[in-house]
């Protein structure tokens, strides 16, 4: 059994809300850098940057958004098929003393974010690292929590949450897959 949990308008509202929360928590966005975790965290980071620019006109979405490839920091490399190493792109001035907001689509065990934190520590010394996710589905295996969540979707371990984004999949939706569909 499958079901759409969030549609395009819901995703858009969640991004707008998260952008406002980021501005509020950080007293503006002047020191914020968004780093999207490919694949779907990167387009979400770009959307979030556009929303931040709508709130804070001085925020430049192009120069304050980057990509963080975590491939070589994953703890499951020995069990997964060979992966292509992606590209990490950072703002020209780097990440030192900035507030980094990691952006990902689904927050599950916390292992992806642990890998991202390791990658960041090799790239510089930010003032703070925060986490924004579209969906938090629970089942944490590490003591990591999200600072900004679009939607909490409690799931069982047998369920799967699929995020579709127009930039990657041609449509916007969050789909919960149960049982044999998962």
N, C-alpha and C positions, 0 to 999 in steps of 0.2 A: 504494500500500500504506500502511496506517496501523497504528498500534499504541499501546496504552496503556502508558506508561512508569511512571507513578505513579498509584496509586489513592488513595481518601480516607484510608485508614490511613497510607499513605506520606507524604502531605502533612501530616497531623497530626503524625507523628513528626518530620518536617523542621522544622516550626514550633517544636515543643517543644525540639529540639536547638539551633536558632538562638537561641531565648530564653535558654537556659542559656549559650550562647557570649557573648551580649551582656552578661549579668550578670557573667560571669567576666572579660571583657575590660575592663569599665568599673567594676570593683569595686562592683557593685550597679547598680541602675537609677534611683537618686535623681535623676540629672542627665540622663536619657535622654528624648528626645522622638522619637516615631515619626511620620514623614511618609510617607503612602502616595501613590504616583503613580497617579491614576485611569487606567484603570478597575479593573483587578484588583489593583493594588498597594494600593489603599485597604482592601478587605476583608482582605487579607493582613496589613496593618498592625494592623487591629482584632483579628484572631486572635492576632497576635504580642503585642499589648498585654495581652490576656487571659491568655496564657501567662506573660508577665512578672509580672503581678499574682499568679499562682499561685506563683511563685518568691519574689517580693518583695512581701509583703502591703501595704507602704506605697505601692507604685506604683499610681497611679490611672489606669486605662486610658482613662477618658473625657477627663480633662484633659491627658493626656500624648500624645494621638494627634491628628493632623491630616491634612489633604489638601493636596497641592502640585500645582496645575495648572501645566503647563509649556508650554501651547499657544503662547503668544507668544514663547517662548524657543527653539522648534524651528528648526533650520537648513534644514528642507525645506518651509517654509510656501509658498514660491513654486512648488513642484512638486505640492503636495497640494491637493485640493479644500478649499473653505472649511470651517473647523472651528469648532465652537461653543466659546467660551471657558468653561472650567469655573470652579469655585470653589476658592480656596485658603483653608483654615481653619487657624489657628495657635492654640496654647494662649494663654490670656488674658495671660500674662506674657511672651509672645513667645519668640524663639529665642536671644537673646543669651546667650552663655556656657554654653549647653547642648550636650550631645552629640546631634546629630541623626542618626538612623538613617533613611536613605531606604529605602523598601520598594517593590519592584517584582516583577512576576511572572517575566518572562523578560529575561535580560541577554544582549544580542547584540552590536551594534556599539559600544555605549557612547554613542551620540549622545543618547539619551533622558536618560541620567544627566548628560551635559554640560549639557543644557538645564536639568535640575533644579539643578545646581550654580550656574548663572547666576541662576536664580530665587531660590535661597537667598541669594545675595549681595545681592540687592535687598531682602531681608526683614530682614536682621540679620547679626550676627556671632557664629555659634556657636563654641564651644570646639573642636569637631571635627565632621566629617561622616563617617559610615560608611555602607556600603551592604549591605543584605540583599536577596537575591533567592531566589526559589523555584528557578529553573532558570538555570544558566549554560550557554549553548549554544556559546560561543566566537565566533570571527570578529570580534574587536575591531578597530575602525578608529581608536580613540583610546586613549591610555595610561591607562586606567581599569580598576581591578580591584574585585571584590566582596570585602567583609570577611567576609560570612556567606553561604553557599550551601547551599540545600537539596539540590540534586542537580546535578552536572556531567553534561551530556548532549552529548557531542561530536556535531556534525552536519555535514552538507555544506551548502553554500550553497543547494542545490536543495531542502533539507528545511525543514520548518516545525514549530515547537513551539507547540501550542495549549494554554493553561491554561484549564481550566473550574473555576469556583468556584460553590458552591451559591448564594451571595448574588447572583450575576450570571447564571449559566447553569443553575442547578437541580441540578448535580452537581459532585463534586470529581474531577478527573482531569487528568493531563498526557498529551497525545497527540502522538506524533511522526507527521507526515504526510510521505510520500515521493513522489517522482515527480509524477504527474499530480494527486495529491490535495493537493499543497502549495500 
